[in-house]
Amino acid sequence: MTSKKKNNRRKRILQIHKILGLTTGLVLFVVSITGCLWVFKEEIESFYDDYKYVDVQDQSFLVASEIKKIAEKIIPNRTIHGVVYGQPGEAIEVVFYESEPEVFYQSVYLNPYSGAFIKRVDNDAGFFGFVLKGHLRLWLPDAIGSRVVSYSVLLFLVIIISGLILWWPRNKKNWRQRLRFDWNKNTRWKRKNFDLHTVVGFYVSSFGLILAFTGCVMAFNWFYFIAYKASGGSNDPRFVIPESEQVIASTIASSYPYDQLIPILKEKYQNAHSFELHYPENDTTSVLVEVSNSKGLYYNMDYLFFDQYTLKEIETPSIYGKYKNASFADKVIRMNYDIHIGAIGGLAGKIIAFLSSLLCASLPVSGVLLWYGRKYKKRKKHNASLVIT
């Protein structure tokens, strides 16, 4: 390829990089800043979540049907998403969730031994509720904001790739310049800003690609499906809740077989962190219990389904079943959220995710300053030439 063709190609890539960067810059800045704040949500909340703990007592937890009755009196006429049974010294959390006509997402914390009310929490409010709304939809109506964020993150993949192409030095003597800050007292701010954009951009690019890719997996069903199939997946990637056996509902009108599930599962999964039971939605659906095997992680959870009448365990064709039965592709997709927030790597992984997201937020800022500086410089030169003539 001739030098002229290379220059023309580089100019086209630069134009694409510039247009996409300026178009999505503000969105990506907000998404990145809110993302790095969200990473340490659990750690920050642990400083003021005393209501989540109770004194351990030498007696059994209340059964799921009793918990359901108590919670429905506190928040009537709302749908219970599930009830979370934790360790002996932890309160029971009853999660209420409805997505229509508008999002209703609240939790009620109860004493697991007596059922005494401890606290009602609006999960969609407060500081982290505000952060999440900004991260997912820029505090705009969901129908508008979520689309703007989703497509901006998708375009961020193109921005990173085009940026790496532009970063690649044309000759060997420029390698050092692209890999480190070589500043002195005479270095002008425009040069420093250029280095901040290119050097920081290079080092954060791999992490930025991971954050953007995992974000797209959550944002687009088609992206999720392609990512799963590309990694060799063959199971149903959807979350499938199998049906129970058909029986006459009146025969069990006064009994709740699922009350037996938590005691049984606690004996079977003695090292589990928590159990989240989901009540059957109707007379035919099965009972779902999510077994959390690690605190702060979601990918290695066991999703267990039981006939709501006989408690017979039912297998699911979905990737969301027992973790030990998951294939490589299943595990990759199930790890997506934990990778996105860095939890997959423990505290070190979260620190990396935090710093990566924060540095990604700096790229739109330095990019706009870079564009403005060049544009202003051209205007200044043009105006100066007019004055001289």
Number of C-alpha atoms within 10 A of each C-alpha: 5 6 8 9 10 11 11 11 12 15 13 12 18 17 13 16 22 19 13 16 26 16 14 19 22 16 23 24 21 18 27 23 20 23 25 25 19 19 21 18 13 11 10 13 11 10 8 8 10 11 14 18 18 18 11 13 12 7 10 11 18 16 18 22 14 12 20 15 11 17 23 16 9 11 15 11 8 14 15 22 19 23 24 20 23 19 15 18 14 21 28 29 26 25 21 21 17 14 8 7 6 8 10 15 19 21 22 22 24 25 23 27 19 13 18 12 16 16 14 16 14 13 17 16 14 10 12 17 14 15 23 19 20 21 25 21 21 21 15 13 10 14 9 12 18 20 15 17 24 21 14 24 24 18 19 23 19 17 24 21 16 18 22 16 13 16 17 13 14 9 7 8 9 11 13 11 15 17 15 13 15 12 12 8 5 6 10 10 9 14 14 16 17 17 20 20 24 25 18 20 21 19 13 19 21 15 19 22 18 17 26 20 21 23 22 23 22 16 19 15 12 12 17 21 16 14 19 23 15 10 13 13 21 14 17 15 19 13 13 13 22 19 19 23 15 12 11 10 11 8 9 11 8 8 11 14 16 24 15 12 17 18 12 10 15 16 10 10 14 10 11 19 16 21 25 22 24 20 20 20 12 10 15 17 19 27 26 23 23 21 24 22 20 14 9 14 17 19 22 19 21 21 22 21 26 23 22 24 22 11 16 13 15 17 14 19 15 19 24 27 23 18 17 10 12 19 14 13 20 25 19 16 24 21 18 22 19 20 22 23 24 21 22 19 15 12 13 12 18 21 18 18 26 22 15 24 26 20 24 25 23 20 21 21 17 20 21 17 16 19 15 12 15 13 11 12 12 12 12 12 11 11 11 11 10 9 8 6 5
